[in-house]
């Protein structure tokens, strides 16, 4: 069994064939699909998918940094209410994104810090979005990390030093997706110096499709292409990638 630890199968890109895409993933051996929330208007669709596939799809609750706008405090209150009253396996997708828009950097940092504290209170892992924002996120985590905090740096594309910084926190994994299959990314060179036990698999579908589907809609069954690339990086059979990444995902998210 493979696990897609990060897939947005509830978004509009899957409106025409959502159930079929979930079933296709299950048939391919990707039997657990973890759903990170994005904004207040994605909650219902995400939860509906978890209800339709209760043994396969697991929801998280969080406010994506790209959803931090002028009314972020109002959105955060809705997120908090859902998180504390619902049944979620993680606090996510949270973090900071300095790639698209730096208008609300301060607010992104504040929202991230708040959601980390909620995760601690509920004893849940966090799922971190860190696009061009490793340093400000490290600054916050260096201050508030403790033995109770666990999580994953989703879509990890950082340097060797950044990987070591993440792993120094003790309870964190690196989320590896389709970028691993891109030649220019050079992520395989970084991972050669990271123990396989620290990795979990993800697609971030419908985004970041692996080769040979780059530029097309991503989906959870494509986890296999990422796993196959890891067999080359670590020179181990596919069954070993499956065993170790699934064990790490279960250890972090405790979905079984």
Buried (B, 14 or more C-beta within 10 A) or exposed (E): EBBBBBBBBBBEBBEEEBEEBBBBBBEBEBBBBBBBBBBBEBBEBBBEBBEEBEEBBBBBBBBBBBBBEEEBEEBBEBBBEBBEEEEBBBBBBBBBBBEEEEEBBEBBBBBBBBBBEBBBEEEBBBBBBBBEBBEBBBEBBEEEBEEEBBBBBBBBBBEEEBBEBBBEBEBBBBBBBBBBBBEEEEBBEBBEEBEBEBBBBBBBBBBBBBBEBEEEBBBBBBBBBBBEBBBEBBEBEEEBBBBBBBEBBBBBBEBE
